[in-house]
Amino acid sequence: MKGVYPNREAIHQNLDVDRMVERIEALAKCSATTSPGVTRLSFTRESESANKLVSQWMREAGMRVRRDEAGNIIGRYEGKQPDAPALLIGSHLDTVIDAGKYDGILGVISGLEVVQALYESGVRPEHSIEVIAFCDEEGTRFHTTLLGSRAICGKLQEEDLEAKDENGITLASAMKKVGLDPRRIHLASRLPESLLGYLELHIEQGPVLEKMDQACGAVTGIAGQSRFTFRVQGLAGHAGTVPISMRKDALVGTAEMIQAVENVALQYPSLVATVGQLSVHPGASNVIPGMVEGTLDIRSIDDGIRLEALDLIVKKCQQIADRRGLTSMFTKIMESPAVASSDRFIQTIESVLKDHGMKPVQLVSGAGHDAMAVASLTDMGMVFVRCKGGLSHHPDEAVTPKDMKAGAAVLLDVTLRFVS
């Protein structure tokens, strides 16, 4: 890192927050629903529309654009040393159901804006910059998170391609439908020596920055995650003829298990646990529930605590099932260890925050990000941007244009320090 360019102020003047807002609004229209929220799942018509827009904007910013074998969209802004390692900047374009406009998207658009400001200023850095829009971070459709970022790290497994959505469509089939060959997905992997590092800007998805009245912060690490599906099997029966004391009600048993999940989580201050999805079978008003399927998500920055709590939860759920004459089964869908940001990224981001009149606040991310996968490939750093009320994964998710501009400015200066 040799420092910033002498024409730094001129480059900053080319950061256009109105352009950022317009692009975010355009992407919000790439949605499967017309509700206030955005629903854009991976490998769908909506995601293809978003990919087309982002590819167009990348070209307008002077980048050479390609789609890798996993479906990630990558724009490369060539540096003066094309064979030197490149700085990777990115986030994701997919959403949860009825999401907000900014989760993931702000990071992609901010990375684009940084490159466009350089391009419009006629600046070519020493190192190339690649902006990447990952295809599937949320895992909403196939329940296999970080697909795009795991692919560039060579971490996707054969079984991932057989994951199915709620309509029984496999990931491999969905990829084929949009013109990708799942047999070539291994070719999306990158070599560590080809990268300077990975930088991601993201909304905080929490209330700390808002409470501090500050636009941005440095992320020191990302909590480890365990995600499971579970099935509780009981016995369906007539709602009017089976006495309460003789029932094997899967839903009542599951309700007790959910309470046990919360009780365990309360024992560990650094841990959160969520049962976020339930499906009750047969799902009739006059039938005792015979089976319940659901999801369990556990997170902590301390992997030891996360695994200890998980073991305790499974044991308590089994005890409840045994007492009620039920069976319970947990199936691991995803497990990611906690990851730390690179010291060189943390220090650089903190320095830039000070340059912009902000405190060098350090934050831990309880939410998962593509950065946690990319950390196995190269050094990573993250910039958090304040969001209203700390709200995310919700249609009311909001970031002010002023904070968008501040985030892009911080991202630009961090980028300049690495690529100059």
Secondary structure, 3 states (H helix, E strand, C coil): CCCCCCCHHHHHHCCCHHHHHHHHHHHHCCCCCCCCCECCCCCCHHHHHHHHHHHHHHHHCCCEEEECCCCCEEEEECCCCCCCCEEEEEEECCCCCCECCCCCHHHHHHHHHHHHHHHHCCCCCCCCEEEEEECCCCCCCCCCCCHHHHHHCCCCCHHHHHCECCCCCEHHHHHHHCCCCHHHHHHHCCCHHHEEEEEEEEECCCCHHHHHCCCEEEEEEECEEEEEEEEEECECEECCCCCHHHCECHHHHHHHHHHHHHHHHCCCCCEEEEEEEEEEECCCCCEECCEEEEEEEEEECCHHHHHHHHHHHHHHHHHHHHHHCCEEEEEEEEEECCEECCHHHHHHHHHHHHHCCCCCCEEEECCCCHHHHHCCCCCEEEEEECCHHHCCCCCCCCCCHHHHHHHHHHHHHHHHHHHC
